């Protein structure tokens, strides 16, 4: 869950990674984007983890295409989780 939190936090704060991620998400026909973790922790944590799981192909594309410009360190380990 630490990786999920780190990834969601990074993406919510990074304007540089946001646009390539949205393009990659559209390319892979991933309908829903990342869900943030809200105040009702348990349910939103599960939704957030599920949204990260669905978005992995888009993250892979962003890291592959923009890995030198955008450092999403947690993306290099997220594949081991899913």
N, C-alpha and C positions, 0 to 999 in steps of 0.2 A: 504494500500500500504506500510505502514511502516513495517508490518510483512513480506511482500514479500521481501522488500529490505534487511531486517535483515537476513532472511533465506538464500537468495542468497549470501550475503556477507559472512555469516558464512561458508557456504558450499565451497565457493571459497577459503577460507583461511584455512580450516581444512583438514589436510591430514589424520587424524584419522577417520573422518566421511566419507571421500570420498570412500574408498574401500567398506565398508558395504553398503553404499548407492547404488553404482554401482551394487553390487551383488543383492540387493533387487530390483533394477530397472529391471534387467534382469529376476529375478524370476517372477515378475509381468508383464513381457513382455511390459514394457514401452519403446517405441522406442527412443524417444527423451529425453535428459536430461534437466537440468536447463538452461534457457536462461538468460544471464546477461542483465542488463539495460545499454544501450549504450548512445551515445551522442544525438541521435535523440529520445528524451525522451518519447514522447507519444506512438509511435508504439512499441518501445522496452519494455516499461513498461507493455503494454498489453500482449506482447509475453511472458515476464517474468512471469507475473501473471498466464497466461495460462499454462506455463510449471510447475509452482508450483502446480497448480490444478491437472494436470495429474500425478504428482509424489507423491501425498499424500499417496497412499498405500505403496510406498517404504519408505517414512518418518515414517509412523506408524510402519513398520517392524523394522526399525533401532532403533527407540525409544524403542520398546518393547524388542528387543534382546540386545541392547547395551546401554540402558538408564542410567545405572550406570557409564559407562565409557565415554559416549558422552552426553553432556548436550546441547540439541538443544531446548532451552527454548521456542522459538516461536512455535515449533511443538505442544506444549500442548494447544496453543490457536488457531492454524491455522484451526482446524476442525470447529470452530464457524464461520469462514469466508466463508467456502465452504459448 
